[in-house]
Amino acid sequence: MEKFSVNIIIPCYNEKGNIEKLVTEIYKAMDAVSDMYDYCITFVNDGSDDGTLELLMEMSKLDKRIKYLHFSKNFGHQLAVKAGIDYSKEDIVISMDADLQHPPGMIPLLLQKWKEGFQVVNTLRVYPENISKKKRLTSRGFYKILNFISEEKIIDGSADFRLMDKLVVNIIKKMDESEPFLRGIIPWVGFSQTYVPYQAHQRFSGKTKYTIKKMFSLAISGMTSFSVKPLYFGVYLGFLFSFLSILYVPYVAYSFINGSEISGWASLIMTIVFFGGLQLSILGIIGIYIGKVFKQTKNRPNYIVQHKNLQE
């Protein structure tokens, strides 16, 4: 029976303590379907400085199924996943994180869904009971804001743990965005898609690389990558406050006729500060879009591969 080929793409940044454990778990998962699938594991080392590269190089010498790409610096998680996709030639691509929060034991289920005819098998993160309320609220808030502004529906809990058919992969390869947002790109491309829930595991080793700053940056990238609604938001605010200012005219006229005092400097300063801040915010939104265009027109490479043991 002909076997299908699978490429498991894993972006990693200072994840040395997780790699050997992760590979062992992937071996266990793939052994269950070894009669139908050949596979390789492609680690995309996103500029790690903790010895991750040296470990990957050593492991790849012992097992030809282990591949790696090493960036010249840290280019970010999304570009690391995109690089793995760009270099993939297999029938199926599965992307997952290196910290073992994405359970490798689910890989056979993702492959089963692919055999059922789905070209994209997404996962939805379900938090265990012991996860803090703060984490739950920030996650839900992220997706609510994103879906309110974005024109592409992104389901709450969507993760970068997914399976993609080669046809979908070939489409994504053609995209040359400097700031790809894969959680939005995947729903946008269409094809036959399904979702399977999973319970996130605890990080096996190390600290999370997703700081509040990085999550905020990811949110901004997602909002501006798939929608121009923020620009319309600025226009609507302009019309709203113009209308409100017209309503203020009768009060000013009444004050002059009756000789009553008009509001003093305090209210005037507050108004100036408020509208000044509003204008700067709108200019900032416009600036983000212009900045994206500026980056794209430079035509610089989105990432730089310094070392690798596979061919594009």
C-alpha positions in Angstrom: 0.0 0.0 0.0 1.3 3.4 -0.9 2.3 5.6 2.0 1.6 9.3 2.3 4.3 11.6 3.5 3.9 13.9 6.5 6.0 16.9 7.6 5.6 18.0 11.2 6.7 21.6 11.4 7.8 22.9 14.9 8.9 26.5 15.4 11.2 26.9 18.4 12.9 29.7 20.2 15.0 28.7 23.2 13.2 25.3 23.6 16.2 23.1 24.2 14.7 21.5 27.3 11.6 20.4 25.4 12.9 19.0 22.1 14.0 15.5 23.1 10.8 14.9 25.0 8.7 16.3 22.1 10.4 14.1 19.6 9.9 11.0 21.7 6.2 11.8 22.0 5.9 12.3 18.2 7.6 8.9 17.6 5.0 7.3 19.8 2.1 8.9 18.0 3.4 8.2 14.5 4.2 4.5 15.4 0.5 4.0 15.6 0.0 5.0 11.9 3.4 3.9 10.6 1.8 1.5 8.1 0.1 4.4 6.3 2.5 7.3 6.7 6.2 8.2 6.3 7.2 11.4 8.2 9.8 13.9 9.0 10.0 16.5 11.8 11.2 19.9 10.7 12.3 22.2 13.5 12.5 25.9 12.6 15.0 27.4 15.0 14.0 31.0 15.3 17.3 32.5 16.4 17.7 30.5 19.7 20.7 31.2 21.8 20.4 28.4 24.4 22.0 25.6 22.4 18.9 24.5 20.6 20.7 24.6 17.2 23.5 22.4 18.4 21.1 19.9 19.8 19.1 19.8 16.5 22.3 19.3 14.5 23.3 16.4 16.8 19.9 14.7 16.6 19.6 15.1 12.9 22.9 13.1 12.5 21.4 10.2 14.5 18.0 10.3 12.8 17.5 11.4 9.1 13.8 12.1 9.9 14.8 15.1 11.9 15.3 18.3 9.8 16.0 21.8 10.8 16.1 25.4 9.5 18.1 27.9 11.5 17.2 31.6 11.2 20.0 34.2 11.4 18.0 36.0 14.1 14.6 35.9 15.8 12.0 36.7 13.1 8.9 35.6 15.1 6.7 32.6 15.5 4.4 33.2 12.4 7.3 33.5 10.0 8.9 30.4 11.5 5.8 28.4 10.7 5.7 30.0 7.2 9.3 29.0 6.6 8.6 25.4 7.4 5.6 25.5 5.0 7.8 27.1 2.3 10.3 24.3 2.5 7.7 21.5 2.7 7.2 19.0 -0.2 5.2 16.4 1.6 1.5 15.3 1.1 0.5 16.6 4.5 1.8 19.3 6.8 1.2 19.5 10.5 2.3 22.5 12.5 2.6 22.5 16.3 4.5 24.3 19.1 7.6 22.9 20.8 6.5 23.4 24.4 4.3 20.2 24.4 1.2 22.2 25.1 0.0 20.9 21.8 -0.4 17.1 22.5 1.4 15.0 19.9 -0.9 12.1 20.8 -3.6 13.9 18.7 -1.7 13.6 15.5 -3.4 10.2 14.5 -6.8 11.9 15.0 -5.8 14.8 12.7 -4.6 12.3 10.0 -7.9 10.3 10.4 -9.9 13.5 9.7 -7.7 14.1 6.6 -8.5 10.6 5.4 -12.2 11.5 5.8 -11.7 14.2 3.2 -10.9 17.3 5.1 -8.1 19.4 3.6 -7.6 21.5 6.7 -8.0 20.1 10.2 -7.9 22.9 12.8 -7.7 22.5 16.6 -9.6 24.4 19.2 -7.9 24.9 22.6 -9.9 23.9 25.6 -8.5 25.1 28.9 -8.3 22.7 31.9 -10.2 23.6 35.1 -7.1 24.8 36.9 -6.3 27.5 34.4 -6.6 31.0 35.9 -9.6 33.2 35.1 -7.2 35.9 33.9 -5.9 33.6 31.2 -9.4 32.6 30.1 -10.6 36.2 30.0 -7.6 37.5 28.0 -8.0 34.7 25.5 -11.7 35.2 25.0 -11.2 39.0 24.9 -8.5 38.5 22.2 -10.9 36.6 19.9 -13.9 38.9 20.5 -12.0 42.0 19.6 -10.3 40.3 16.7 -13.7 39.1 15.3 -15.3 42.4 15.9 -12.8 44.2 13.7 -11.7 41.5 11.3 -13.7 40.6 8.2 -12.6 36.9 8.5 -14.3 34.9 11.3 -11.7 33.3 13.6 -13.2 30.8 16.1 -12.4 31.3 19.8 -9.6 29.0 20.8 -8.1 28.5 17.4 -4.5 27.5 17.6 -1.5 27.1 15.3 -1.8 23.3 15.8 -3.3 22.1 12.6 -3.1 19.8 9.6 -3.0 21.1 6.0 -3.2 19.2 2.8 -0.6 19.7 0.1 -3.0 21.7 -2.0 -3.6 24.2 0.8 0.2 24.3 1.5 0.9 25.2 -2.1 -1.5 28.1 -1.9 0.1 29.5 1.3 3.6 29.1 -0.2 2.6 31.7 -2.8 1.7 34.3 -0.2 4.6 36.7 0.5 3.3 38.7 3.4 5.9 40.4 5.6 3.6 39.8 8.7 1.6 36.7 8.0 -1.3 35.9 10.4 -1.9 32.2 9.9 -5.0 32.0 12.1 -6.7 34.4 9.7 -5.1 33.1 6.5 -6.2 29.5 7.1 -10.0 30.3 7.3 -9.5 32.8 4.4 -8.2 30.2 1.9 -11.3 28.1 2.3 -11.3 24.4 1.2 -12.9 21.7 3.3 -12.1 22.5 6.9 -13.1 21.0 10.3 -12.2 21.6 13.9 -11.3 19.2 16.7 -11.0 20.2 20.4 -7.9 19.5 22.5 -7.0 20.2 26.1 -3.8 22.1 26.3 -1.1 20.5 28.4 1.2 22.3 30.8 4.5 23.6 29.3 7.1 20.8 29.8 10.1 23.0 30.3 11.1 26.7 30.2 9.0 29.8 30.1 6.4 31.0 27.7 7.7 33.2 24.9 4.3 34.8 24.4 4.5 37.9 26.5 1.7 40.5 26.8 3.6 42.7 24.4 3.9 39.9 21.8 0.2 38.9 22.2 -0.8 42.6 21.7 1.4 42.8 18.6 -0.2 39.6 17.2 -3.6 41.0 17.8 -2.7 44.2 16.0 -1.3 42.2 13.1 -4.4 40.1 12.9 -6.7 43.1 12.9 -4.8 45.0 10.2 -4.0 42.0 8.0 -7.6 41.0 7.2 -9.7 44.1 7.5 -9.9 47.9 6.8 -12.5 48.3 9.5 -10.2 50.2 11.8 -9.9 52.9 9.1 -13.7 53.0 8.8 -13.9 53.2 12.6 -11.9 56.5 12.4 -14.3 57.9 9.7 -17.4 57.0 11.8 -15.9 58.6 14.9 -15.2 61.8 12.9 -18.9 61.9 11.7 -20.1 61.2 15.2 -18.2 64.0 16.9 -19.0 66.4 14.0 -22.7 65.7 14.6 -22.3 66.2 18.4 -20.6 69.5 17.8 -23.5 70.7 15.7 -25.8 69.9 18.6 -23.7 72.1 20.8 -24.4 75.2 18.6 -27.9 76.0 20.1 -26.4 76.0 23.6 -23.7 78.5 22.6 -26.3 80.7 20.9 -28.6 80.6 24.0 -25.6 81.5 26.2 -24.9 84.6 24.2 -28.5 85.7 24.1 -29.0 85.4 27.9 -25.5 86.6 28.8 -24.7 83.4 30.7 -21.1 82.4 31.0 -19.6 79.9 28.5 -17.6 77.0 30.0 -14.1 78.1 31.2 -10.6 76.9 30.4 -10.8 73.6 32.2 -13.5 72.2 30.0 -11.8 73.7 26.9 -8.5 72.0 27.8 -10.2 68.7 28.4 -11.9 68.9 25.0 -8.6 69.7 23.3 -6.8 66.9 25.0 -9.6 64.4 24.2 -9.9 65.3 20.5 -6.1 65.5 20.2 -5.8 62.0 21.6 -8.5 60.8 19.3 -6.8 62.3 16.2 -3.4 60.7 17.2 -5.1 57.3 17.6 -6.7 57.5 14.2 -3.4 58.7 12.7 -1.7 55.8 14.4 -4.2 53.3 12.8 -3.5 54.9 9.4 0.2 54.7 10.1 0.1 51.0 10.8 -1.5 50.3 7.4 1.1 52.6 5.7 3.9 50.9 7.5 2.7 47.5 6.3 2.7 48.8 2.7 6.1 50.3 3.3 7.6 47.0 4.5 6.0 45.1 1.6 7.3 47.4 -1.1 10.9 47.1 0.2 10.8 43.5 -1.1 13.3 42.3 1.6 13.2 38.6 2.4 10.7 37.9 5.2 13.2 35.6 7.0 16.9 34.6 6.5 17.9 30.9 6.8 21.5 30.6 8.0 21.7 26.8 8.4 19.6 24.0 7.1 19.8 20.3 6.3 17.0 20.2 3.8 16.3 21.7 0.3 13.6 24.2 -0.5 
